[in-house]
């Protein structure tokens, strides 16, 4: 089976249910979770692959005008390692970060990352290449402290989740720097922000 990226998974939910479903889906609580469960059936059997529910939830959060950031693996490493004293704006949700190609992974074997907020929790999806998916969550308050520079705000996280959140924070910080270039391009339904260092 061919590798399928986050943008295509989100698009499959949209193609199956359309704009009106995305616009009318509940925004929180158990009703949202039920809608995500229904949406996940566009991807396959959610009982066999529970992560499909997270991709459907991401599709609902992305809505009818989805946006993603595309960066190189080298820039991803720079974003993860940014100085903790560098001020970073709080990211808007959802955040979707992809590399130039699936085999050009951003963090270890993780090729694409997405994060969305639901009922005070930040859910993080790491899509691996050539196969696999990691899903975890962290309290939104802890992530807010982390964004503000509290390096110990997320002490109990798996290393991949921590680095994914550092990448989300780092992309927000990079995007605010004057020496960062952002080239936004429409690709189908998506607005893709191509981020590069240097004007």
C-alpha positions as CSV (number, residue, x, y, z in Angstrom):
1,X,0.0,0.0,0.0
2,X,1.3,3.5,-0.9
3,X,2.1,5.9,1.9
4,X,-0.6,8.5,2.5
5,X,0.2,11.8,4.1
6,X,-1.8,14.0,6.5
7,X,-3.1,16.4,3.8
8,X,-4.5,13.5,1.8
9,X,-6.1,11.9,4.8
10,X,-7.8,15.2,5.8
11,X,-8.9,15.6,2.1
12,X,-10.4,12.1,2.1
13,X,-12.7,13.1,5.0
14,X,-13.6,16.3,3.2
15,X,-14.4,14.5,0.0
16,X,-16.6,12.0,1.8
17,X,-18.7,14.5,3.8
18,X,-18.2,17.9,2.3
19,X,-18.2,21.5,3.5
20,X,-21.6,21.5,5.1
21,X,-20.7,18.6,7.3
22,X,-17.4,20.2,8.3
23,X,-19.1,23.5,9.1
24,X,-21.9,21.9,11.1
25,X,-19.8,19.4,13.1
26,X,-19.8,20.1,16.9
27,X,-16.8,21.9,18.1
28,X,-16.2,20.3,21.5
29,X,-17.3,17.6,23.9
30,X,-18.7,14.1,23.3
31,X,-20.6,15.3,20.2
32,X,-17.3,16.3,18.6
33,X,-15.9,12.9,19.4
34,X,-18.9,11.2,17.9
35,X,-18.6,13.3,14.7
36,X,-14.9,12.4,14.5
37,X,-15.8,8.7,14.9
38,X,-18.2,9.1,12.0
39,X,-15.7,11.0,9.9
40,X,-13.0,8.4,10.5
41,X,-15.1,5.9,8.5
42,X,-14.0,7.9,5.3
43,X,-10.5,6.5,6.0
44,X,-11.3,2.9,6.9
45,X,-12.2,0.9,9.9
46,X,-11.6,3.0,13.1
47,X,-11.8,-0.1,15.2
48,X,-8.8,-1.6,13.4
49,X,-7.0,1.7,13.1
50,X,-8.0,4.0,16.1
51,X,-5.7,6.8,14.8
52,X,-8.3,7.4,12.0
53,X,-10.4,9.2,14.6
54,X,-7.6,11.7,15.2
55,X,-7.3,12.4,11.5
56,X,-11.0,12.9,11.2
57,X,-10.9,15.3,14.3
58,X,-8.0,17.1,12.5
59,X,-10.2,17.4,9.4
60,X,-13.0,18.9,11.4
61,X,-10.6,21.4,13.1
62,X,-9.0,22.3,9.7
63,X,-12.4,23.1,8.3
64,X,-13.1,24.2,4.8
65,X,-10.0,26.4,4.4
66,X,-7.1,24.2,5.7
67,X,-3.6,25.5,6.1
68,X,-0.2,23.7,6.5
69,X,3.4,24.6,6.8
70,X,6.1,23.0,4.6
71,X,9.7,23.2,5.8
72,X,12.9,21.3,5.1
73,X,14.3,18.8,7.6
74,X,17.2,21.1,8.3
75,X,14.9,24.0,9.1
76,X,12.8,21.6,11.3
77,X,15.9,20.8,13.3
78,X,16.6,24.5,13.6
79,X,13.1,25.1,14.8
80,X,13.3,22.3,17.4
81,X,16.6,23.7,18.7
82,X,15.6,27.4,18.8
83,X,16.8,29.3,21.9
84,X,14.2,29.0,24.6
85,X,14.5,32.7,25.3
86,X,13.3,33.5,21.8
87,X,9.8,34.8,22.1
88,X,7.3,32.5,20.3
89,X,3.7,33.5,19.7
90,X,1.1,30.9,20.8
91,X,0.4,28.8,17.7
92,X,-3.1,28.8,16.2
93,X,-4.8,25.4,16.0
94,X,-4.6,23.2,14.1
95,X,-1.0,23.1,13.2
96,X,0.2,20.8,10.4
97,X,3.9,20.7,9.5
98,X,5.1,18.6,6.6
99,X,8.5,18.2,4.8
100,X,9.3,18.4,1.1
101,X,8.8,14.7,0.6
102,X,7.7,11.8,2.8
103,X,11.1,10.2,2.9
104,X,12.7,13.5,4.0
105,X,11.6,13.0,7.6
106,X,11.4,16.0,10.1
107,X,12.1,14.2,13.4
108,X,13.7,10.7,13.3
109,X,11.2,8.6,11.4
110,X,8.4,11.1,11.7
111,X,7.7,12.7,8.3
112,X,4.7,14.9,9.1
113,X,3.2,16.4,12.3
114,X,-0.2,17.7,13.2
115,X,-1.6,19.1,16.4
116,X,-5.1,20.3,17.3
117,X,-6.9,21.5,20.4
118,X,-9.9,19.8,21.9
119,X,-11.5,20.5,25.3
120,X,-8.3,21.9,26.8
121,X,-6.0,19.2,25.5
122,X,-3.5,19.4,22.7
123,X,-3.5,16.3,20.5
124,X,-0.3,15.5,18.6
125,X,-0.1,13.2,15.6
126,X,3.2,12.1,14.2
127,X,2.9,10.3,10.8
128,X,5.9,8.1,10.3
129,X,7.7,7.0,7.2
130,X,7.5,4.4,5.7
131,X,4.8,3.2,8.1
132,X,3.2,4.0,11.4
133,X,1.6,6.8,13.4
134,X,2.1,8.1,16.9
135,X,-0.7,9.9,18.7
136,X,-0.4,11.6,22.2
137,X,-2.0,14.5,24.1
138,X,-0.9,17.1,26.6
139,X,-2.9,19.5,28.7
140,X,-3.3,22.9,27.0
141,X,-2.2,24.8,30.1
142,X,1.1,22.8,30.2
143,X,1.7,23.6,26.5
144,X,1.0,27.3,27.1
145,X,3.7,27.2,29.8
146,X,6.0,25.4,27.4
147,X,5.5,28.1,24.8
148,X,6.3,30.7,27.3
149,X,9.7,29.1,27.9
150,X,9.0,26.7,30.8
151,X,11.3,23.9,29.7
152,X,10.1,21.7,32.5
153,X,6.4,22.1,31.8
154,X,6.3,18.8,29.8
155,X,8.5,16.5,31.9
156,X,6.7,13.2,31.4
157,X,6.3,13.2,27.6
158,X,7.8,10.7,25.2
159,X,10.8,12.2,23.5
160,X,9.0,12.2,20.0
161,X,6.0,14.1,21.5
162,X,8.2,16.6,23.2
163,X,10.2,17.2,20.0
164,X,7.0,17.5,17.9
165,X,5.7,20.2,20.3
166,X,9.1,21.9,20.2
167,X,8.7,21.9,16.4
168,X,5.2,23.4,16.5
169,X,6.5,26.1,18.9
170,X,9.7,26.6,16.8
171,X,7.8,27.0,13.6
172,X,5.6,29.7,15.2
173,X,8.8,31.4,16.5
174,X,10.6,31.1,13.1
175,X,7.6,32.6,11.3
176,X,7.7,35.7,13.5
177,X,11.4,36.4,12.7
178,X,12.1,39.2,10.2
179,X,14.8,37.1,8.4
180,X,12.3,34.3,7.7
181,X,10.6,34.1,4.3
182,X,7.1,32.7,4.0
183,X,5.8,31.9,0.5
184,X,2.1,31.1,0.7
185,X,0.7,29.0,-2.2
186,X,-2.8,27.6,-2.9
187,X,-2.6,23.9,-3.6
188,X,-6.1,22.5,-4.2
189,X,-8.1,23.2,-1.0
190,X,-4.9,23.9,1.0
191,X,-3.0,27.1,1.7
192,X,0.6,25.9,2.1
193,X,3.1,28.2,3.8
194,X,6.6,27.4,2.5
195,X,9.0,28.6,5.2
196,X,12.6,29.3,4.5
197,X,15.4,31.1,6.3
198,X,16.7,34.3,4.9
199,X,15.1,37.0,2.7
